[in-house]
Amino acid sequence: MKLYLNETSPFSRVVTATALLSRCDALQLMWVDPWQSPEELEQVNPFCIIPALALNDGVSLSESLCICQYLIATYQPEALLAVDSQSALEISVMGLAKTMMESAFRTVALGRFVEGDNALSQRGKTGLVKALQKLEAEAGSAGKDVLFQPNLATLYLHVAVEYVQFRHSEIFHDAAGDNIAFFLENSPFKQVLQTVSLERLAAKPDFKTLISAGV
Protein backbone atom coordinates (compact mmCIF):
# COMPACT_ATOMS: atom_id res chain seq x y z
CA MET A 1 0.00 0.00 0.00
CA LYS A 2 1.07 3.56 -0.69
CA LEU A 3 -0.08 6.50 1.41
CA TYR A 4 0.24 9.88 -0.29
CA LEU A 5 0.70 12.66 2.25
CA ASN A 6 2.58 15.79 3.18
CA GLU A 7 4.31 16.80 6.37
CA THR A 8 1.95 19.49 7.74
CA SER A 9 -1.50 18.17 6.84
CA PRO A 10 -3.52 17.24 9.95
CA PHE A 11 -5.51 14.83 7.79
CA SER A 12 -2.31 13.05 6.78
CA ARG A 13 -1.17 12.98 10.40
CA VAL A 14 -4.32 11.31 11.70
CA VAL A 15 -4.14 8.66 8.96
CA THR A 16 -0.45 8.01 9.66
CA ALA A 17 -1.22 7.60 13.36
CA THR A 18 -4.04 5.21 12.51
CA ALA A 19 -1.72 3.20 10.27
CA LEU A 20 0.86 2.94 13.05
CA LEU A 21 -1.71 1.79 15.59
CA SER A 22 -3.02 -0.68 13.01
CA ARG A 23 0.46 -2.12 12.42
CA CYS A 24 0.38 -1.74 8.63
CA ASP A 25 3.95 -2.93 8.22
CA ALA A 26 3.92 -2.95 4.40
CA LEU A 27 2.83 0.69 4.06
CA GLN A 28 4.93 3.06 1.96
CA LEU A 29 4.79 6.79 2.64
CA MET A 30 4.76 8.85 -0.57
CA TRP A 31 5.62 12.46 0.28
CA VAL A 32 4.06 14.90 -2.19
CA ASP A 33 3.11 18.55 -2.55
CA PRO A 34 -0.59 18.42 -3.48
CA TRP A 35 -0.57 22.09 -4.54
CA GLN A 36 1.71 21.10 -7.43
CA SER A 37 -0.85 18.50 -8.61
CA PRO A 38 1.70 15.75 -9.24
CA GLU A 39 0.58 13.23 -11.83
CA GLU A 40 1.13 10.26 -9.53
CA LEU A 41 -1.23 11.73 -6.92
CA GLU A 42 -3.77 12.69 -9.57
CA GLN A 43 -3.94 9.06 -10.71
CA VAL A 44 -4.83 8.01 -7.16
CA ASN A 45 -7.12 10.95 -6.38
CA PRO A 46 -8.35 13.09 -9.31
CA PHE A 47 -8.81 16.05 -6.95
CA CYS A 48 -5.10 15.91 -5.98
CA ILE A 49 -6.07 16.02 -2.31
CA ILE A 50 -4.17 14.24 0.43
CA PRO A 51 -4.17 11.87 2.13
CA ALA A 52 -4.86 9.21 -0.46
CA LEU A 53 -4.26 5.50 -0.05
CA ALA A 54 -3.46 3.25 -3.02
CA LEU A 55 -4.16 -0.38 -2.18
CA ASN A 56 -2.20 -3.24 -3.69
CA ASP A 57 -5.19 -4.38 -5.75
CA GLY A 58 -5.43 -1.05 -7.54
CA VAL A 59 -8.29 0.38 -5.47
CA SER A 60 -7.69 3.95 -4.27
CA LEU A 61 -9.13 5.45 -1.10
CA SER A 62 -9.49 9.16 -0.40
CA GLU A 63 -10.78 11.32 2.48
CA SER A 64 -9.02 10.81 5.78
CA LEU A 65 -12.04 9.55 7.71
CA CYS A 66 -12.79 6.89 5.08
CA ILE A 67 -9.15 5.75 5.07
CA CYS A 68 -9.05 5.52 8.87
CA GLN A 69 -12.30 3.59 9.00
CA TYR A 70 -10.96 1.15 6.39
CA LEU A 71 -7.71 0.60 8.30
CA ILE A 72 -9.52 0.02 11.59
CA ALA A 73 -11.99 -2.41 10.02
CA THR A 74 -9.24 -4.28 8.18
CA TYR A 75 -6.60 -4.55 10.92
CA GLN A 76 -8.83 -4.24 14.02
CA PRO A 77 -6.18 -2.61 16.24
CA GLU A 78 -6.69 -3.03 19.97
CA ALA A 79 -5.30 0.44 20.67
CA LEU A 80 -7.74 2.27 18.37
CA LEU A 81 -11.46 1.60 18.25
CA ALA A 82 -14.02 2.64 15.68
CA VAL A 83 -16.58 5.25 16.66
CA ASP A 84 -19.80 3.73 17.95
CA SER A 85 -22.40 4.97 15.48
CA GLN A 86 -25.10 4.45 18.10
CA SER A 87 -23.39 6.67 20.65
CA ALA A 88 -24.57 10.25 20.26
CA LEU A 89 -21.72 11.48 22.47
CA GLU A 90 -19.02 9.79 20.36
CA ILE A 91 -20.59 11.03 17.13
CA SER A 92 -20.74 14.52 18.62
CA VAL A 93 -17.00 14.45 19.41
CA MET A 94 -16.24 13.13 15.92
CA GLY A 95 -18.24 15.92 14.29
CA LEU A 96 -16.65 18.63 16.40
CA ALA A 97 -13.14 17.31 15.78
CA LYS A 98 -13.53 16.85 12.03
CA THR A 99 -15.13 20.26 11.53
CA MET A 100 -12.48 21.95 13.70
CA MET A 101 -9.75 20.33 11.63
CA GLU A 102 -11.35 21.31 8.33
CA SER A 103 -12.02 24.90 9.43
CA ALA A 104 -8.49 25.35 10.77
CA PHE A 105 -7.02 24.00 7.54
CA ARG A 106 -9.34 25.98 5.26
CA THR A 107 -8.50 29.33 6.85
CA VAL A 108 -4.80 28.62 6.33
CA ALA A 109 -5.32 27.47 2.73
CA LEU A 110 -7.29 30.60 1.87
CA GLY A 111 -4.21 32.64 2.70
CA ARG A 112 -2.44 31.09 -0.29
CA PHE A 113 -4.87 32.72 -2.70
CA VAL A 114 -6.49 35.71 -0.98
CA GLU A 115 -4.56 38.63 0.45
CA GLY A 116 -5.64 39.89 3.85
CA ASP A 117 -8.64 38.76 5.83
CA ASN A 118 -11.97 37.94 4.24
CA ALA A 119 -15.45 36.98 5.36
CA LEU A 120 -14.95 33.24 4.89
CA SER A 121 -11.64 33.22 6.74
CA GLN A 122 -13.04 35.34 9.56
CA ARG A 123 -16.06 33.06 9.85
CA GLY A 124 -13.76 30.07 10.19
CA LYS A 125 -11.64 31.74 12.88
CA THR A 126 -14.74 32.73 14.83
CA GLY A 127 -15.89 29.13 14.67
CA LEU A 128 -12.54 27.93 15.99
CA VAL A 129 -12.79 30.23 18.99
CA LYS A 130 -16.28 29.00 19.82
CA ALA A 131 -15.32 25.36 19.24
CA LEU A 132 -12.38 25.62 21.64
CA GLN A 133 -14.57 27.36 24.20
CA LYS A 134 -17.14 24.58 23.87
CA LEU A 135 -14.45 21.94 24.24
CA GLU A 136 -12.95 23.72 27.24
CA ALA A 137 -16.35 23.68 28.97
CA GLU A 138 -17.17 20.08 28.05
CA ALA A 139 -13.73 18.79 29.04
CA GLY A 140 -14.42 19.97 32.55
CA SER A 141 -17.94 18.57 32.78
CA ALA A 142 -19.24 15.37 34.33
CA GLY A 143 -19.44 13.71 30.90
CA LYS A 144 -15.80 14.38 30.00
CA ASP A 145 -14.95 10.64 29.98
CA VAL A 146 -16.09 10.44 26.35
CA LEU A 147 -13.11 12.63 25.41
CA PHE A 148 -10.65 10.05 26.68
CA GLN A 149 -12.01 6.95 24.96
CA PRO A 150 -9.39 5.26 22.72
CA ASN A 151 -11.46 5.66 19.58
CA LEU A 152 -11.16 7.46 16.26
CA ALA A 153 -13.15 10.48 17.46
CA THR A 154 -10.65 11.14 20.25
CA LEU A 155 -7.71 10.72 17.87
CA TYR A 156 -9.24 13.23 15.43
CA LEU A 157 -9.90 15.64 18.28
CA HIS A 158 -6.34 15.46 19.58
CA VAL A 159 -4.88 16.08 16.11
CA ALA A 160 -7.37 18.89 15.43
CA VAL A 161 -6.57 20.71 18.68
CA GLU A 162 -2.83 20.45 18.10
CA TYR A 163 -3.28 21.74 14.54
CA VAL A 164 -5.14 24.79 15.84
CA GLN A 165 -2.33 25.27 18.34
CA PHE A 166 0.20 25.04 15.47
CA ARG A 167 -1.50 27.19 12.84
CA HIS A 168 -3.66 29.51 14.95
CA SER A 169 -1.59 30.04 18.07
CA GLU A 170 -3.31 33.32 19.03
CA ILE A 171 -6.74 31.71 18.90
CA PHE A 172 -5.51 28.74 20.87
CA HIS A 173 -3.88 30.94 23.49
CA ASP A 174 -7.04 33.02 23.95
CA ALA A 175 -9.64 30.21 23.92
CA ALA A 176 -7.95 27.09 25.30
CA GLY A 177 -7.53 26.65 29.04
CA ASP A 178 -6.57 24.15 31.68
CA ASN A 179 -9.16 21.56 30.65
CA ILE A 180 -7.86 21.39 27.08
CA ALA A 181 -4.29 21.20 28.40
CA PHE A 182 -5.38 18.30 30.61
CA PHE A 183 -6.97 16.58 27.60
CA LEU A 184 -3.79 16.84 25.53
CA GLU A 185 -1.62 15.63 28.40
CA ASN A 186 -3.85 12.64 29.23
CA SER A 187 -5.08 11.67 25.78
CA PRO A 188 -4.80 7.93 25.01
CA PHE A 189 -3.02 8.94 21.79
CA LYS A 190 -0.32 11.15 23.28
CA GLN A 191 2.44 8.62 22.58
CA VAL A 192 1.56 7.82 18.97
CA LEU A 193 1.18 11.52 18.17
CA GLN A 194 4.60 12.17 19.62
CA THR A 195 5.86 9.48 17.24
CA VAL A 196 4.25 11.36 14.34
CA SER A 197 4.99 14.83 15.67
CA LEU A 198 5.21 17.70 13.19
CA GLU A 199 8.94 17.89 13.86
CA ARG A 200 9.42 14.21 12.97
CA LEU A 201 7.16 14.40 9.92
CA ALA A 202 9.08 17.44 8.67
CA ALA A 203 11.97 15.05 7.97
CA LYS A 204 9.67 13.01 5.67
CA PRO A 205 10.58 9.65 7.22
CA ASP A 206 9.69 6.27 5.80
CA PHE A 207 7.14 4.15 7.62
CA LYS A 208 9.72 1.71 9.00
CA THR A 209 11.46 4.63 10.71
CA LEU A 210 8.21 5.60 12.40
CA ILE A 211 7.57 2.00 13.47
CA SER A 212 11.05 1.77 14.96
CA ALA A 213 10.33 4.95 16.95
CA GLY A 214 7.69 2.93 18.78
CA VAL A 215 4.09 3.62 19.81
C-alpha positions in Angstrom: 0.0 0.0 0.0 1.1 3.6 -0.7 -0.1 6.5 1.4 0.2 9.9 -0.3 0.7 12.7 2.3 2.6 15.8 3.2 4.3 16.8 6.4 1.9 19.5 7.7 -1.5 18.2 6.8 -3.5 17.2 9.9 -5.5 14.8 7.8 -2.3 13.1 6.8 -1.2 13.0 10.4 -4.3 11.3 11.7 -4.1 8.7 9.0 -0.5 8.0 9.7 -1.2 7.6 13.4 -4.0 5.2 12.5 -1.7 3.2 10.3 0.9 2.9 13.1 -1.7 1.8 15.6 -3.0 -0.7 13.0 0.5 -2.1 12.4 0.4 -1.7 8.6 3.9 -2.9 8.2 3.9 -2.9 4.4 2.8 0.7 4.1 4.9 3.1 2.0 4.8 6.8 2.6 4.8 8.9 -0.6 5.6 12.5 0.3 4.1 14.9 -2.2 3.1 18.6 -2.6 -0.6 18.4 -3.5 -0.6 22.1 -4.5 1.7 21.1 -7.4 -0.9 18.5 -8.6 1.7 15.7 -9.2 0.6 13.2 -11.8 1.1 10.3 -9.5 -1.2 11.7 -6.9 -3.8 12.7 -9.6 -3.9 9.1 -10.7 -4.8 8.0 -7.2 -7.1 11.0 -6.4 -8.3 13.1 -9.3 -8.8 16.1 -6.9 -5.1 15.9 -6.0 -6.1 16.0 -2.3 -4.2 14.2 0.4 -4.2 11.9 2.1 -4.9 9.2 -0.5 -4.3 5.5 -0.1 -3.5 3.3 -3.0 -4.2 -0.4 -2.2 -2.2 -3.2 -3.7 -5.2 -4.4 -5.7 -5.4 -1.0 -7.5 -8.3 0.4 -5.5 -7.7 3.9 -4.3 -9.1 5.5 -1.1 -9.5 9.2 -0.4 -10.8 11.3 2.5 -9.0 10.8 5.8 -12.0 9.5 7.7 -12.8 6.9 5.1 -9.2 5.8 5.1 -9.0 5.5 8.9 -12.3 3.6 9.0 -11.0 1.2 6.4 -7.7 0.6 8.3 -9.5 0.0 11.6 -12.0 -2.4 10.0 -9.2 -4.3 8.2 -6.6 -4.5 10.9 -8.8 -4.2 14.0 -6.2 -2.6 16.2 -6.7 -3.0 20.0 -5.3 0.4 20.7 -7.7 2.3 18.4 -11.5 1.6 18.3 -14.0 2.6 15.7 -16.6 5.3 16.7 -19.8 3.7 18.0 -22.4 5.0 15.5 -25.1 4.4 18.1 -23.4 6.7 20.7 -24.6 10.3 20.3 -21.7 11.5 22.5 -19.0 9.8 20.4 -20.6 11.0 17.1 -20.7 14.5 18.6 -17.0 14.4 19.4 -16.2 13.1 15.9 -18.2 15.9 14.3 -16.6 18.6 16.4 -13.1 17.3 15.8 -13.5 16.9 12.0 -15.1 20.3 11.5 -12.5 22.0 13.7 -9.7 20.3 11.6 -11.3 21.3 8.3 -12.0 24.9 9.4 -8.5 25.3 10.8 -7.0 24.0 7.5 -9.3 26.0 5.3 -8.5 29.3 6.8 -4.8 28.6 6.3 -5.3 27.5 2.7 -7.3 30.6 1.9 -4.2 32.6 2.7 -2.4 31.1 -0.3 -4.9 32.7 -2.7 -6.5 35.7 -1.0 -4.6 38.6 0.5 -5.6 39.9 3.9 -8.6 38.8 5.8 -12.0 37.9 4.2 -15.5 37.0 5.4 -14.9 33.2 4.9 -11.6 33.2 6.7 -13.0 35.3 9.6 -16.1 33.1 9.9 -13.8 30.1 10.2 -11.6 31.7 12.9 -14.7 32.7 14.8 -15.9 29.1 14.7 -12.5 27.9 16.0 -12.8 30.2 19.0 -16.3 29.0 19.8 -15.3 25.4 19.2 -12.4 25.6 21.6 -14.6 27.4 24.2 -17.1 24.6 23.9 -14.4 21.9 24.2 -13.0 23.7 27.2 -16.4 23.7 29.0 -17.2 20.1 28.1 -13.7 18.8 29.0 -14.4 20.0 32.6 -17.9 18.6 32.8 -19.2 15.4 34.3 -19.4 13.7 30.9 -15.8 14.4 30.0 -14.9 10.6 30.0 -16.1 10.4 26.4 -13.1 12.6 25.4 -10.6 10.0 26.7 -12.0 7.0 25.0 -9.4 5.3 22.7 -11.5 5.7 19.6 -11.2 7.5 16.3 -13.1 10.5 17.5 -10.7 11.1 20.3 -7.7 10.7 17.9 -9.2 13.2 15.4 -9.9 15.6 18.3 -6.3 15.5 19.6 -4.9 16.1 16.1 -7.4 18.9 15.4 -6.6 20.7 18.7 -2.8 20.4 18.1 -3.3 21.7 14.5 -5.1 24.8 15.8 -2.3 25.3 18.3 0.2 25.0 15.5 -1.5 27.2 12.8 -3.7 29.5 14.9 -1.6 30.0 18.1 -3.3 33.3 19.0 -6.7 31.7 18.9 -5.5 28.7 20.9 -3.9 30.9 23.5 -7.0 33.0 24.0 -9.6 30.2 23.9 -7.9 27.1 25.3 -7.5 26.6 29.0 -6.6 24.1 31.7 -9.2 21.6 30.6 -7.9 21.4 27.1 -4.3 21.2 28.4 -5.4 18.3 30.6 -7.0 16.6 27.6 -3.8 16.8 25.5 -1.6 15.6 28.4 -3.8 12.6 29.2 -5.1 11.7 25.8 -4.8 7.9 25.0 -3.0 8.9 21.8 -0.3 11.2 23.3 2.4 8.6 22.6 1.6 7.8 19.0 1.2 11.5 18.2 4.6 12.2 19.6 5.9 9.5 17.2 4.3 11.4 14.3 5.0 14.8 15.7 5.2 17.7 13.2 8.9 17.9 13.9 9.4 14.2 13.0 7.2 14.4 9.9 9.1 17.4 8.7 12.0 15.0 8.0 9.7 13.0 5.7 10.6 9.6 7.2 9.7 6.3 5.8 7.1 4.2 7.6 9.7 1.7 9.0 11.5 4.6 10.7 8.2 5.6 12.4 7.6 2.0 13.5 11.1 1.8 15.0 10.3 5.0 16.9 7.7 2.9 18.8 4.1 3.6 19.8 
